[in-house]
Amino acid sequence: MKVPRIFFASLLALLMGCNTATKQKKEAKVLADNNIPKVVTADIEEGIKANIAKKVEEGGGYFNMTSDGQELRLKLVRVHTEYLSNLGPRRHFACVDLADVSGDVYDVDFFLEGDPGSMTVTETTLHKLNGKPFYTWKQREDKTWYRMPVQNATSDLLGVVEGDDKFEFSYEVTLPEIKEPAKMWIPMPQSDDYQTIELLSIEAPVEHQILEENNYGNSVFYMELSPEHSGKKLELVYDVQRQEKKPYEDDSDLAKYLNPSLLMPVGDRFKVLADSIIGSKNSEGTIMQARALYDYVIDNMRYIKAGKYGTGDAVYACDALTGNCTEFHSLFISLARSAGIPSRFAVGASIPSDRDEGGIDGYHCWAEFYAEGKWWPVDISEANKYSALATYYFGRHPANRIEFTQGRDLILEPGPITGPINFLAYPVMEIGKTPAFPKTFFSFKRKSAKETS
């Protein structure tokens, strides 16, 4: 059983008697009699940051720790200010996120002693790795706390498939009524370092072409249709082997990931907002700056499929502070690029982890940002919906997904008469000069170990 740390902190506060005036008076008297200064959470935050900074200086630019015989070289990402606690006279608790050079993100618990401006760390433990806990907190009958190892904390408890996943994926389209010549463009997933794609079968009502989109390297299935194809079905079936995605290196041109797109502006209001969000973290490294933007989007946006959602319009997202995954990640990318952090957009589908076959509830999209020589995956809308996974999704995309295409404003030849494609998840279709929206259905079947072998 996992106990949320905020519950732990709340119980600690309760234990210290914050709810009783009598105990407060007694504690105040103890502090006064022993000349102990009062401590607020800002003092604890300053204390833990000072201790980490000292260790980083001593460690040649890294906060060094050992885990299971492995030497970790860590950098500060975030102090969890919501969990800072004063445990009693000159005893304090803090927890932070620290990112290893490998891309792993560790949630680390600290106990400190001392007064404001002069605190020292007395105990340091690794609590979580990429959002997965090593232990939880339990309370004894005498009201003291101890760490309890988390048993059976498998990846499905986090709602994701870690490591790798293997499945068949079906992309099915039912054509609408067609009264004049029509054209349709459909994304085709490609193999890369994190997914291996094999096209198993194509069921199409007409001959097709595979178009290459050069700016981001996407492949697109293209058909020209006529009225006789009304109501017909298209189905593409893929064999997919997918690995969990973590921070990685590649030789991409970073400059293009700082430029605006039609619905993701850069500069102006986004620069002002990004600067205000990052604030003092401007001198604390790109990872911490990106985490501040990530947290801002999580804390301020609501996942609501209403209004002008699903277009990936960063201006709308900034004004309405609602939307689906496209709004969440478009706002993040506009903010990040405005802060000088290269960022990029991708779209595909998320495969359920709690069952092994069936339909999928539409597309899903995500983002990546560049820092410390690597691209860091983020999934902010999922972190918003499942706050316990916020640390996991800062630097990870699970194995149970498939990526269709990357980028925005996709230019194809031949392309739609309306111009560049905003992003390509569902089919883009034109009947004559009018956009059309064919019925689209995704499904999957996960492969067993026997089938894989």
Secondary structure per residue as TSV (DSSP state, phi and psi in degrees):
chain	resnum	aa	ss	phi	psi
A	1	M	-	360.0	129.9
A	2	K	-	-99.0	135.0
A	3	V	-	-109.3	117.8
A	4	P	-	-55.9	141.1
A	5	R	H	-65.6	-29.0
A	6	I	H	-63.4	-32.1
A	7	F	H	-67.8	-41.8
A	8	F	H	-58.9	-47.2
A	9	A	H	-63.2	-39.7
A	10	S	H	-64.0	-41.7
A	11	L	H	-67.9	-35.4
A	12	L	H	-60.7	-43.5
A	13	A	H	-62.4	-41.5
A	14	L	H	-63.4	-41.4
A	15	L	H	-60.7	-35.7
A	16	M	T	-76.1	-1.8
A	17	G	T	84.6	28.8
A	18	C	T	-66.4	-16.0
A	19	N	T	-95.1	4.9
A	20	T	-	-126.1	125.9
A	21	A	H	-63.6	-35.1
A	22	T	H	-62.7	-48.2
A	23	K	H	-66.9	-35.6
A	24	Q	H	-60.0	-42.2
A	25	K	H	-64.7	-40.4
A	26	K	H	-64.2	-43.0
A	27	E	H	-64.9	-41.6
A	28	A	H	-60.9	-38.0
A	29	K	H	-67.1	-41.2
A	30	V	H	-61.4	-44.6
A	31	L	H	-60.8	-44.3
A	32	A	H	-66.6	-44.3
A	33	D	H	-63.1	-32.8
A	34	N	T	-101.2	8.8
A	35	N	T	55.7	44.5
A	36	I	-	-101.0	121.7
A	37	P	-	-69.6	149.8
A	38	K	-	-71.1	141.5
A	39	V	-	-116.7	131.8
A	40	V	-	-110.9	169.0
A	41	T	H	-61.9	-32.0
A	42	A	H	-62.1	-33.1
A	43	D	H	-66.7	-40.3
A	44	I	H	-67.6	-41.4
A	45	E	H	-60.5	-44.7
A	46	E	H	-63.4	-39.3
A	47	G	H	-65.3	-44.1
A	48	I	H	-70.6	-37.4
A	49	K	H	-64.0	-39.3
A	50	A	H	-65.3	-40.8
A	51	N	H	-66.5	-41.2
A	52	I	H	-66.2	-42.9
A	53	A	H	-59.8	-39.4
A	54	K	H	-64.9	-43.6
A	55	K	H	-65.9	-36.2
A	56	V	H	-64.4	-42.8
A	57	E	H	-62.8	-42.9
A	58	E	H	-70.3	-26.8
A	59	G	T	-95.3	17.5
A	60	G	T	69.8	33.0
A	61	G	S	102.3	0.7
A	62	Y	S	-134.9	151.4
A	63	F	E	-88.0	108.8
A	64	N	E	-93.9	132.6
A	65	M	E	-141.9	166.4
A	66	T	E	-121.1	135.1
A	67	S	E	-135.9	117.4
A	68	D	T	51.7	42.3
A	69	G	T	79.7	-1.2
A	70	Q	E	-98.0	130.2
A	71	E	E	-81.2	123.9
A	72	L	E	-103.8	136.6
A	73	R	E	-116.7	105.4
A	74	L	E	-111.7	153.0
A	75	K	E	-130.4	143.9
A	76	L	E	-67.0	130.8
A	77	V	E	-108.4	-45.3
A	78	R	E	-162.1	140.3
A	79	V	E	-97.0	125.9
A	80	H	-	-77.7	86.5
A	81	T	G	-62.9	-25.0
A	82	E	G	-71.0	-14.1
A	83	Y	G	-109.0	-1.4
A	84	L	-	-61.7	132.9
A	85	S	E	-140.9	141.7
A	86	N	E	-96.4	113.3
A	87	L	E	-87.4	-7.4
A	88	G	E	149.6	-174.9
A	89	P	T	-53.1	114.8
A	90	R	T	61.3	25.3
A	91	R	E	-129.3	130.5
A	92	H	E	-141.0	159.9
A	93	F	E	-129.0	139.4
A	94	A	E	-147.1	153.8
A	95	C	E	-139.4	146.9
A	96	V	E	-140.2	162.1
A	97	D	E	-100.5	129.4
A	98	L	E	-126.6	132.0
A	99	A	E	-100.7	129.1
A	100	D	E	-81.6	160.1
A	101	V	T	-62.8	-21.6
A	102	S	T	-74.5	-15.2
A	103	G	S	104.8	-12.1
A	104	D	-	-68.2	142.5
A	105	V	E	-113.0	123.0
A	106	Y	E	-106.5	134.5
A	107	D	E	-94.0	117.3
A	108	V	E	-116.9	131.5
A	109	D	E	-96.7	138.3
A	110	F	E	-127.4	139.7
A	111	F	E	-111.6	136.7
A	112	L	E	-126.9	158.1
A	113	E	E	-132.2	151.3
A	114	G	E	124.2	-178.2
A	115	D	E	-102.1	165.7
A	116	P	T	-52.0	131.5
A	117	G	T	85.4	-7.0
A	118	S	E	-150.0	63.4
A	119	M	E	-108.3	143.5
A	120	T	E	-125.4	146.7
A	121	V	E	-80.6	129.3
A	122	T	E	-105.6	-21.0
A	123	E	E	-154.9	136.8
A	124	T	E	-133.9	127.6
A	125	T	E	-138.1	146.1
A	126	L	E	-81.6	116.2
A	127	H	E	-91.2	-42.9
A	128	K	E	-139.7	151.5
A	129	L	E	-121.5	115.1
A	130	N	T	51.7	42.6
A	131	G	T	85.3	-7.5
A	132	K	E	-96.9	121.0
A	133	P	E	-77.7	144.0
A	134	F	S	-87.3	-24.9
A	135	Y	E	-157.4	168.5
A	136	T	E	-130.1	174.1
A	137	W	E	-100.1	137.2
A	138	K	E	-129.6	153.4
A	139	Q	E	-111.6	131.4
A	140	R	-	-77.6	171.7
A	141	E	T	-64.4	-28.0
A	142	D	T	-83.8	10.3
A	143	K	S	77.5	4.0
A	144	T	-	-85.5	161.8
A	145	W	E	-110.2	149.8
A	146	Y	E	-145.6	160.5
A	147	R	E	-87.3	133.3
A	148	M	E	-113.8	120.8
A	149	P	E	-57.1	139.6
A	150	V	-	-84.6	116.5
A	151	Q	T	-92.0	141.7
A	152	N	T	58.8	34.4
A	153	A	-	-81.8	64.7
A	154	T	-	-75.1	166.4
A	155	S	G	-63.2	-28.6
A	156	D	G	-66.7	-21.9
A	157	L	G	-68.0	-22.0
A	158	L	G	-92.2	-2.5
A	159	G	T	79.1	14.0
A	160	V	S	-133.9	160.0
A	161	V	-	-101.6	115.0
A	162	E	-	-89.3	167.9
A	163	G	S	76.8	-101.4
A	164	D	E	-143.4	165.2
A	165	D	E	-146.2	148.9
A	166	K	E	-136.3	130.5
A	167	F	E	-161.4	161.2
A	168	E	E	-94.2	139.6
A	169	F	E	-125.4	130.0
A	170	S	E	-114.8	128.8
A	171	Y	E	-113.1	107.8
A	172	E	E	-116.9	133.4
A	173	V	E	-127.3	131.3
A	174	T	E	-106.0	120.8
A	175	L	-	-73.0	141.2
A	176	P	-	-78.2	-177.1
A	177	E	-	-66.3	131.4
A	178	I	-	-118.5	116.6
A	179	K	S	-104.9	-9.2
A	180	E	S	-152.2	169.3
A	181	P	-	-50.9	138.7
A	182	A	E	-133.3	161.1
A	183	K	E	-135.4	150.8
A	184	M	E	-146.3	140.1
A	185	W	E	-122.5	129.5
A	186	I	E	-130.0	135.6
A	187	P	E	-68.3	147.8
A	188	M	E	-126.0	114.9
A	189	P	-	-61.3	146.3
A	190	Q	-	-120.6	151.2
A	191	S	-	-71.0	144.2
A	192	D	-	-150.4	-163.5
A	193	D	S	-67.5	-16.0
A	194	Y	S	-117.2	-8.7
A	195	Q	E	-144.5	137.7
A	196	T	E	-111.6	119.5
A	197	I	E	-114.2	130.2
A	198	E	E	-126.6	122.5
A	199	L	E	-77.4	112.1
A	200	L	E	-83.5	-39.7
A	201	S	E	-158.2	153.1
A	202	I	E	-129.4	124.3
A	203	E	E	-115.4	106.2
A	204	A	-	-134.0	145.4
A	205	P	S	-79.9	-6.8
A	206	V	S	-156.5	163.8
A	207	E	-	-58.5	151.7
A	208	H	E	-134.4	167.7
A	209	Q	E	-126.1	154.7
A	210	I	E	-107.2	112.5
A	211	L	E	-92.8	145.4
A	212	E	E	-107.6	124.8
A	213	E	E	-95.6	116.6
A	214	N	T	-81.5	-28.5
A	215	N	T	-66.8	-38.6
A	216	Y	T	-118.9	-1.9
A	217	G	T	80.0	24.5
A	218	N	E	-81.8	153.0
A	219	S	E	-113.1	140.7
A	220	V	E	-132.7	131.5
A	221	F	E	-83.2	123.8
A	222	Y	E	-125.5	134.5
A	223	M	E	-135.6	147.5
A	224	E	E	-111.0	126.3
A	225	L	E	-119.0	163.9
A	226	S	-	-137.1	170.8
A	227	P	G	-53.5	-30.1
A	228	E	G	-66.4	-13.6
A	229	H	G	-92.5	3.3
A	230	S	T	-55.1	133.8
A	231	G	T	77.8	-6.0
A	232	K	-	-72.5	163.5
A	233	K	E	-113.6	148.1
A	234	L	E	-119.6	134.3
A	235	E	E	-139.6	126.8
A	236	L	E	-113.0	126.6
A	237	V	E	-118.7	129.5
A	238	Y	E	-121.3	146.3
A	239	D	E	-94.6	126.9
A	240	V	E	-124.8	128.9
A	241	Q	E	-118.7	119.6
A	242	R	E	-125.0	138.6
A	243	Q	E	-108.8	148.7
A	244	E	-	-58.8	133.8
A	245	K	B	-99.4	131.6
A	246	K	-	-130.0	177.1
A	247	P	S	-54.1	135.6
A	248	Y	B	-147.6	160.7
A	249	E	-	-100.0	145.0
A	250	D	-	-153.8	174.3
A	251	D	-	-103.0	33.0
A	252	S	-	-62.7	151.4
A	253	D	-	-75.4	108.2
A	254	L	G	-68.2	-28.4
A	255	A	G	-58.3	-40.3
A	256	K	G	-69.9	-17.9
A	257	Y	G	-91.1	12.3
A	258	L	G	-111.8	-6.8
A	259	N	S	-84.8	154.3
A	260	P	-	-74.5	160.0
A	261	S	B	-120.3	177.8
A	262	L	T	-57.9	-39.5
A	263	L	T	-112.0	8.1
A	264	M	B	-128.6	79.3
A	265	P	-	-65.8	161.0
A	266	V	-	-128.7	140.2
A	267	G	S	90.3	-166.2
A	268	D	T	50.6	-125.4
A	269	R	H	-60.8	-32.0
A	270	F	H	-72.5	-33.8
A	271	K	H	-66.8	-44.2
A	272	V	H	-61.9	-45.8
A	273	L	H	-66.5	-43.6
A	274	A	H	-61.1	-42.9
A	275	D	H	-62.2	-39.5
A	276	S	H	-70.3	-34.1
A	277	I	H	-70.7	-45.1
A	278	I	H	-70.5	-42.6
A	279	G	G	50.9	-124.7
A	280	S	G	-69.4	-14.9
A	281	K	G	-73.7	-2.2
A	282	N	G	-58.3	-25.9
A	283	S	G	-104.2	10.7
A	284	E	S	-110.2	14.8
A	285	G	-	102.7	152.2
A	286	T	H	-65.8	-35.9
A	287	I	H	-62.7	-43.7
A	288	M	H	-67.6	-35.4
A	289	Q	H	-64.5	-45.1
A	290	A	H	-64.6	-37.2
A	291	R	H	-65.7	-36.3
A	292	A	H	-62.6	-42.3
A	293	L	H	-66.7	-42.0
A	294	Y	H	-57.3	-48.9
A	295	D	H	-65.1	-37.0
A	296	Y	H	-60.5	-46.6
A	297	V	H	-64.1	-42.9
A	298	I	H	-59.6	-47.2
A	299	D	H	-74.2	-25.8
A	300	N	H	-108.3	-23.2
A	301	M	-	-94.4	150.1
A	302	R	E	-114.8	136.1
A	303	Y	E	-80.8	97.8
A	304	I	-	-137.0	124.4
A	305	K	-	-90.0	78.9
A	306	A	-	-150.5	162.4
A	307	G	S	67.3	-142.2
A	308	K	S	-90.2	52.1
A	309	Y	T	-88.7	162.1
A	310	G	T	85.6	1.1
A	311	T	S	-98.2	-16.7
A	312	G	-	72.1	35.1
A	313	D	-	-89.7	108.4
A	314	A	H	-66.4	-32.3
A	315	V	H	-65.9	-45.7
A	316	Y	H	-60.1	-44.9
A	317	A	H	-60.6	-40.3
A	318	C	H	-67.1	-35.5
A	319	D	H	-80.6	-48.0
A	320	A	H	-84.0	-27.5
A	321	L	-	54.5	33.5
A	322	T	E	-139.8	166.0
A	323	G	E	148.2	-170.7
A	324	N	S	-106.9	-158.8
A	325	C	H	-59.2	-31.7
A	326	T	H	-66.5	-39.4
A	327	E	H	-69.0	-43.5
A	328	F	H	-56.5	-50.0
A	329	H	H	-80.4	-26.7
A	330	S	H	-67.4	-41.4
A	331	L	H	-63.2	-45.5
A	332	F	H	-58.5	-45.6
A	333	I	H	-65.9	-41.9
A	334	S	H	-61.2	-41.9
A	335	L	H	-66.7	-46.2
A	336	A	H	-64.0	-47.5
A	337	R	H	-62.6	-36.7
A	338	S	H	-66.2	-25.2
A	339	A	T	-90.5	5.4
A	340	G	T	83.5	18.0
A	341	I	-	-104.1	111.7
A	342	P	-	-57.3	133.8
A	343	S	E	-146.0	151.0
A	344	R	E	-145.1	162.8
A	345	F	E	-115.9	142.0
A	346	A	E	-144.4	157.5
A	347	V	E	-141.2	147.8
A	348	G	E	-169.9	-133.6
A	349	A	E	-144.2	146.2
A	350	S	E	-97.4	128.7
A	351	I	-	-93.2	126.7
A	352	P	-	-54.8	141.7
A	353	S	S	-97.9	-12.5
A	354	D	S	-97.9	3.5
A	355	R	-	-152.1	167.8
A	356	D	S	-111.5	1.7
A	357	E	E	-165.0	167.3
A	358	G	E	121.9	-170.6
A	359	G	E	-76.9	163.5
A	360	I	E	-124.2	136.4
A	361	D	-	-80.7	69.3
A	362	G	S	78.5	-173.5
A	363	Y	-	-80.7	170.3
A	364	H	E	-144.7	149.6
A	365	C	E	-132.1	167.0
A	366	W	E	-157.0	-174.6
A	367	A	E	-143.2	170.5
A	368	E	E	-142.3	148.8
A	369	F	E	-128.9	159.5
A	370	Y	E	-106.7	125.8
A	371	A	E	-158.8	147.0
A	372	E	T	53.8	35.2
A	373	G	T	78.9	10.6
A	374	K	E	-138.8	158.2
A	375	W	E	-90.3	127.8
A	376	W	E	-107.1	116.1
A	377	P	E	-69.9	142.4
A	378	V	E	-139.0	148.9
A	379	D	-	-135.5	92.4
A	380	I	H	-80.2	-35.3
A	381	S	H	-68.1	-36.9
A	382	E	H	-68.1	-39.3
A	383	A	H	-63.9	-33.8
A	384	N	H	-67.2	-41.2
A	385	K	H	-75.1	-32.0
A	386	Y	-	-128.2	86.0
A	387	S	G	-60.9	-27.0
A	388	A	G	-64.9	-17.7
A	389	L	G	-100.7	8.7
A	390	A	T	-59.7	-38.5
A	391	T	T	-70.7	-40.7
A	392	Y	T	-58.2	-46.5
A	393	Y	T	-78.1	-1.4
A	394	F	B	-95.8	84.9
A	395	G	S	117.1	4.4
A	396	R	-	-143.1	141.6
A	397	H	B	-120.9	129.0
A	398	P	-	-68.8	168.4
A	399	A	S	-73.3	-23.7
A	400	N	S	-85.2	66.7
A	401	R	E	-160.5	166.1
A	402	I	E	-132.9	135.5
A	403	E	E	-100.0	126.7
A	404	F	E	-86.4	-62.3
A	405	T	E	-142.4	163.6
A	406	Q	E	-118.9	154.4
A	407	G	-	87.5	171.5
A	408	R	S	-126.0	164.2
A	409	D	S	55.4	57.1
A	410	L	B	-78.1	130.3
A	411	I	-	-108.1	123.1
A	412	L	-	-125.3	157.9
A	413	E	S	-136.9	110.4
A	414	P	S	-73.1	151.8
A	415	G	-	-127.8	173.0
A	416	P	-	-62.1	150.1
A	417	I	T	-68.9	-18.3
A	418	T	T	-78.4	-6.6
A	419	G	-	104.3	-158.4
A	420	P	S	-55.5	146.2
A	421	I	B	-82.7	125.9
A	422	N	S	-51.9	-60.5
A	423	F	-	-156.7	160.0
A	424	L	-	-120.9	103.2
A	425	A	S	-123.5	-62.4
A	426	Y	S	-84.8	163.3
A	427	P	-	-61.2	144.0
A	428	V	E	-101.2	125.0
A	429	M	E	-135.2	141.1
A	430	E	E	-128.3	127.4
A	431	I	E	-105.9	107.7
A	432	G	T	67.0	-120.7
A	433	K	T	-108.5	12.4
A	434	T	E	-108.9	129.8
A	435	P	E	-62.0	144.0
A	436	A	E	-131.1	157.8
A	437	F	-	-131.6	86.2
A	438	P	-	-67.6	153.0
A	439	K	E	-68.6	130.7
A	440	T	E	-127.4	137.6
A	441	F	E	-138.0	128.0
A	442	F	E	-105.0	142.7
A	443	S	E	-146.7	167.0
A	444	F	E	-150.2	161.8
A	445	K	E	-142.4	115.2
A	446	R	E	-74.0	142.8
A	447	K	-	-92.6	138.9
A	448	S	-	-79.4	167.9
A	449	A	H	-61.1	-35.6
A	450	K	H	-66.5	-44.1
A	451	E	H	-63.1	-39.0
A	452	T	H	-64.7	-43.5
A	453	S	-	-68.8	360.0
